[in-house]
Amino acid sequence: MPNAPVLGAALLSAIALASCGTPLQPGEVAISMDDLRDRIEGGWAGQMVGVAYGYPTEFVFNQQIIPDDRMPEWTPDMVANALDQDDLYVEMTFSTVLDDKGLDATTQDFGDLLRNAQYRLWHANLGARRALKRGVPAELAGTPQHNAHANDIDFQIEADFVGLMTPGMPAAANDLCLRAGRVMNHGDGIYGGMFVSCMYAEAFFEDDPRKIVEAGVACLPPASPYAQLINDVLAWSAEHPEDWTRTWDLIDGKWDNREPCPNGALRAFNIDAKLNGAYIALGLLYGERDFERTLRISTRAGQDSDCNPSNACGILGVMLGYRGIPDHWTSGIPAISDQKFSYTDFTFPGIVESTRKRAIAMAEKNGGRVEGDRLIVRRQQAEPAELQVWDDYGSPVERIPVADSRWNWRGSWQAHLITDRRGTEWAGRLASSKGAEATISFEGTGAIVTGPYLPAGGSAEVYLDGELHKRVDVYPDEDNWKYGDSVWHAFGLENGSHNVRVVVLGEP
């Protein structure tokens, strides 16, 4: 009996030593498995709440701050809307590529997924799918040569899955973003995904929103317009720390003026990745780690006002963890936790577990390890991506409608006018007879011919300055019409006078 206290002390000492595991090496950080799951769960929940909250205002308020009295009033059942949002189901299907092909999945692997996807797409994603179905290699489907939407927001709203599986590993995040993002975007369009995913990566180990935004921009080439805009937001928010609307005004005045997207050029609508990325940063910087404040600011900034709060609240959800998000916002999730997100096999618990496994595998691939109930991560330094900027050819200067006398028409063209679901009027002309032509001359370095994509859409040849430039078609690859999209485009031309002639082939 006299030895009992000594034996007890020795046993407790052994248990204490065992729980500590191997001492951390310089540059390593540890996160418990419980904390890892909680933060990943918070990231997915934040996305769900953000997109469901902002959905009613999406592109309803362009080039204006949404009035406070026009903001949605949240109820727990609203989160079910997230199950049908492309912000979530597209990135989840990208996740399956990694689950199926492994962490070294190639651009072609991601391209195969997008080419064969059955869900509706828009902008850069849809442009990429059209290109892929017409034989363009996946590595080129997002380039401006093949995709007029190269700078659009698409990969930015889908890159959350990258950041959620690369805790503390921004270099790994950038590598994966390049492999996946180049399928549908180029230049600033890819940098948007890098910015978002690198903020996620930092949010696992940092709780200062300003440092997280700085970590995001550290992954971008400093000379890129995207990085310049985010650095402006960081500077302006420091100058006006109490007034986010003042910073919004400065963003609007300097940066909302050169949208190249054919739907938004010279219009209030702006789906440019970097402008909307600035609104993500705005919410994080002025939200001050408060979930509701971050949500409302990133939504009230307008434009893509469901995608932006989805990104911002996903990042904040990682910072806070699921348990740190007020129940007011997450209380509707348990009721739908057994329902699958559209076009996927994932439920909410399913995508959390899939992401957790990939995060562990990514840490191990990059020098980390599992020790008992904790994951050891070898922290990486952010390295700016290679500079690939394409939109320095000049800004859009004019839209020339079909009624303008500069258009010359030959053959049977019929007037076509339709109003889309947002109230935008699209006026054009349709022709199906072989040999019908439309010709126009312009001054500048590039042009986009826009028009509708329709289920009975046919083919045409487009001549640039008298030479056959490309064969095009207006088949939508979907069951619905698309309006005002690029039928043909060319950028980087010699600055001067050019002529475009569209010749209808009369073929389906």
CORBELFEN-V233457 format. One record per residue. N is the residue number from 1. BURIAL is 1 if it has 9 or more other C-alpha atoms within 8 Angstrom, else 0. D_FIRST is the distance of its C-alpha to the first C-alpha in Angstrom with 2 decimals. Layout:
# CORBELFEN-V233457
N|BURIAL|D_FIRST, N|BURIAL|D_FIRST
This chain:
# CORBELFEN-V233457
1|0|0.00, 2|0|3.83, 3|0|5.37, 4|0|5.35, 5|0|8.29, 6|0|9.96, 7|0|10.19, 8|0|11.50, 9|0|13.92, 10|0|15.11, 11|0|15.85, 12|0|17.77, 13|0|19.64, 14|0|20.71, 15|0|21.98, 16|0|23.84, 17|0|25.48, 18|0|26.53, 19|0|28.16, 20|0|30.30, 21|0|32.01, 22|0|34.51, 23|0|35.80, 24|0|39.24, 25|0|42.22, 26|0|45.18, 27|0|47.24, 28|1|44.52, 29|1|43.31, 30|1|40.73, 31|1|41.16, 32|1|38.72, 33|1|40.04, 34|0|39.94, 35|1|41.98, 36|1|44.35, 37|1|45.12, 38|1|45.53, 39|1|47.99, 40|1|49.97, 41|1|50.11, 42|1|51.35, 43|1|53.99, 44|1|55.45, 45|1|55.29, 46|1|57.03, 47|1|59.79, 48|1|60.28, 49|1|60.56, 50|1|62.81, 51|1|65.30, 52|1|65.47, 53|1|65.99, 54|1|68.68, 55|1|70.54, 56|0|73.14, 57|1|74.29, 58|1|74.35, 59|1|77.52, 60|0|79.07, 61|1|78.87, 62|1|80.11, 63|1|80.74, 64|0|79.58, 65|1|76.44, 66|1|75.66, 67|0|76.38, 68|0|73.35, 69|0|74.96, 70|0|75.47, 71|1|71.79, 72|0|70.14, 73|0|68.00, 74|0|64.71, 75|0|63.53, 76|1|60.47, 77|0|62.65, 78|1|64.61, 79|1|61.91, 80|1|63.09, 81|0|66.13, 82|1|63.94, 83|1|63.77, 84|1|67.45, 85|1|67.60, 86|0|68.56, 87|1|66.35, 88|1|63.40, 89|1|64.67, 90|1|66.38, 91|1|63.31, 92|1|61.22, 93|1|63.68, 94|1|63.45, 95|1|59.69, 96|0|60.38, 97|1|62.28, 98|1|59.10, 99|1|57.09, 100|0|59.78, 101|1|60.88, 102|0|57.80, 103|0|57.31, 104|0|60.30, 105|1|62.74, 106|0|66.23, 107|1|68.90, 108|1|70.75, 109|1|67.79, 110|1|67.83, 111|1|71.61, 112|1|71.59, 113|1|69.42, 114|1|71.74, 115|1|74.89, 116|0|73.81, 117|0|72.15, 118|0|73.80, 119|0|72.95, 120|0|75.41, 121|0|75.40, 122|0|77.19, 123|1|78.35, 124|1|76.74, 125|1|74.76, 126|1|77.91, 127|1|80.00, 128|1|77.52, 129|1|77.53, 130|1|81.34, 131|1|81.39, 132|1|78.85, 133|0|80.85, 134|0|83.94, 135|0|82.48, 136|1|81.22, 137|0|78.14, 138|1|74.88, 139|1|74.70, 140|1|78.01, 141|1|77.85, 142|1|76.62, 143|1|79.05, 144|1|82.02, 145|0|84.34, 146|1|83.22, 147|1|81.53, 148|1|83.17, 149|1|79.88, 150|1|77.96, 151|1|76.77, 152|1|75.91, 153|1|72.54, 154|1|71.54, 155|1|68.80, 156|1|67.48, 157|1|66.68, 158|1|65.05, 159|1|62.95, 160|1|59.91, 161|1|58.38, 162|1|58.47, 163|1|56.62, 164|1|53.99, 165|1|53.03, 166|1|53.16, 167|1|50.55, 168|1|50.99, 169|1|53.48, 170|1|57.03, 171|1|58.54, 172|1|57.40, 173|1|58.77, 174|1|62.13, 175|0|62.39, 176|1|61.79, 177|1|64.15, 178|1|66.90, 179|1|66.54, 180|1|66.61, 181|1|68.70, 182|1|71.66, 183|1|72.54, 184|1|73.94, 185|1|74.07, 186|1|75.03, 187|1|74.68, 188|1|73.58, 189|1|72.93, 190|1|70.13, 191|1|68.95, 192|1|68.32, 193|1|65.72, 194|1|64.19, 195|1|64.08, 196|1|62.31, 197|1|59.81, 198|1|58.88, 199|1|58.20, 200|1|55.86, 201|1|54.10, 202|1|53.56, 203|1|52.51, 204|1|49.16, 205|0|48.06, 206|1|50.48, 207|1|51.15, 208|0|54.29, 209|1|57.37, 210|1|59.63, 211|0|57.45, 212|1|57.36, 213|1|61.17, 214|1|61.43, 215|1|59.16, 216|1|61.50, 217|1|64.64, 218|1|63.09, 219|1|63.34, 220|1|67.12, 221|1|69.92, 222|0|70.91, 223|0|74.62, 224|1|74.29, 225|0|75.75, 226|1|72.47, 227|1|70.49, 228|1|73.26, 229|1|73.15, 230|1|69.37, 231|1|69.59, 232|0|72.32, 233|1|70.08, 234|1|67.30, 235|0|69.84, 236|1|71.59, 237|1|68.41, 238|0|67.43, 239|0|70.89, 240|1|70.80, 241|0|67.14, 242|0|67.99, 243|0|70.77, 244|1|70.14, 245|0|73.67, 246|0|75.12, 247|1|73.26, 248|1|74.42, 249|0|78.00, 250|1|77.65, 251|1|76.31, 252|1|79.18, 253|0|81.82, 254|0|80.85, 255|1|79.32, 256|1|80.69, 257|0|84.05, 258|1|84.06, 259|1|82.57, 260|1|83.82, 261|1|82.76, 262|1|86.00, 263|0|84.91, 264|1|84.19, 265|1|86.52, 266|1|88.52, 267|0|86.98, 268|0|84.29, 269|1|81.96, 270|1|79.57, 271|1|76.95, 272|1|76.53, 273|1|72.92, 274|1|72.77, 275|1|74.29, 276|1|71.86, 277|1|69.04, 278|1|69.98, 279|1|69.39, 280|1|65.88, 281|1|65.22, 282|1|66.89, 283|1|64.50, 284|1|61.40, 285|1|62.60, 286|1|63.75, 287|1|61.21, 288|1|58.48, 289|1|55.66, 290|0|56.87, 291|1|57.35, 292|0|60.35, 293|1|62.11, 294|1|61.73, 295|1|62.99, 296|1|65.98, 297|1|67.16, 298|1|67.04, 299|1|68.92, 300|1|71.44, 301|1|72.48, 302|1|74.47, 303|1|75.80, 304|1|73.12, 305|1|71.18, 306|1|68.82, 307|1|67.87, 308|1|67.21, 309|1|64.72, 310|1|63.09, 311|1|62.44, 312|1|61.48, 313|1|59.09, 314|1|57.58, 315|1|56.72, 316|1|55.46, 317|1|53.46, 318|1|51.55, 319|1|50.99, 320|1|49.71, 321|1|48.12, 322|1|48.93, 323|0|46.54, 324|0|48.33, 325|1|51.79, 326|0|52.73, 327|0|52.64, 328|0|56.32, 329|1|57.20, 330|1|54.81, 331|0|54.60, 332|1|57.37, 333|1|55.65, 334|0|53.32, 335|0|56.41, 336|0|57.96, 337|1|54.89, 338|0|55.88, 339|0|59.46, 340|1|60.63, 341|1|62.43, 342|0|66.06, 343|0|66.91, 344|1|63.25, 345|0|60.48, 346|1|58.02, 347|1|56.51, 348|1|54.72, 349|1|51.24, 350|0|52.88, 351|1|54.36, 352|1|51.15, 353|1|49.20, 354|1|52.02, 355|1|52.07, 356|1|48.30, 357|0|48.47, 358|1|51.43, 359|1|49.79, 360|1|46.82, 361|0|49.26, 362|1|51.41, 363|1|48.50, 364|1|47.51, 365|0|51.16, 366|0|51.34, 367|0|48.35, 368|1|45.54, 369|1|42.60, 370|1|40.06, 371|1|36.40, 372|0|34.14, 373|0|35.36, 374|1|37.72, 375|1|41.11, 376|1|41.88, 377|1|45.55, 378|1|47.57, 379|1|49.78, 380|1|53.48, 381|0|56.25, 382|1|59.17, 383|1|62.29, 384|1|65.65, 385|0|67.36, 386|0|70.68, 387|0|73.62, 388|0|75.73, 389|1|78.01, 390|0|80.99, 391|0|82.39, 392|0|84.00, 393|1|87.37, 394|0|88.24, 395|1|87.73, 396|1|89.52, 397|0|92.79, 398|0|94.60, 399|0|94.41, 400|0|97.72, 401|0|98.12, 402|0|100.28, 403|0|103.01, 404|0|103.53, 405|0|106.86, 406|0|105.24, 407|1|104.13, 408|0|106.78, 409|1|106.66, 410|0|108.52, 411|0|108.46, 412|0|107.11, 413|1|104.35, 414|0|103.35, 415|0|101.82, 416|0|98.29, 417|0|96.51, 418|0|93.14, 419|1|90.56, 420|1|86.87, 421|0|84.05, 422|0|83.61, 423|0|87.30, 424|0|88.33, 425|0|91.81, 426|1|92.39, 427|1|96.06, 428|1|97.08, 429|1|99.52, 430|0|99.07, 431|1|101.19, 432|1|100.96, 433|1|104.32, 434|1|104.43, 435|1|105.88, 436|1|105.13, 437|1|104.31, 438|1|102.85, 439|1|103.45, 440|1|102.44, 441|1|102.52, 442|0|100.08, 443|0|99.48, 444|1|96.06, 445|1|93.30, 446|1|92.13, 447|0|92.51, 448|1|90.91, 449|0|92.99, 450|1|91.18, 451|1|91.86, 452|1|90.45, 453|1|88.54, 454|1|89.65, 455|1|89.02, 456|0|92.55, 457|1|92.31, 458|1|94.37, 459|1|94.88, 460|1|96.83, 461|1|97.58, 462|1|97.23, 463|1|99.48, 464|1|98.70, 465|0|101.71, 466|0|103.64, 467|0|101.03, 468|0|98.87, 469|0|95.42, 470|0|93.37, 471|0|93.62, 472|1|91.73, 473|1|91.12, 474|1|90.15, 475|1|88.19, 476|1|85.00, 477|0|82.61, 478|0|81.60, 479|0|83.31, 480|0|84.20, 481|1|86.51, 482|1|85.42, 483|1|87.61, 484|1|88.47, 485|1|86.47, 486|1|87.55, 487|1|90.07, 488|1|90.82, 489|1|89.80, 490|1|90.32, 491|1|88.84, 492|0|89.43, 493|0|93.19, 494|0|95.61, 495|0|96.47, 496|0|99.87, 497|0|101.85, 498|1|100.61, 499|1|101.80, 500|1|99.81, 501|1|101.44, 502|1|99.68, 503|1|101.50, 504|1|100.59, 505|1|100.45, 506|1|100.91, 507|0|98.01, 508|0|94.84
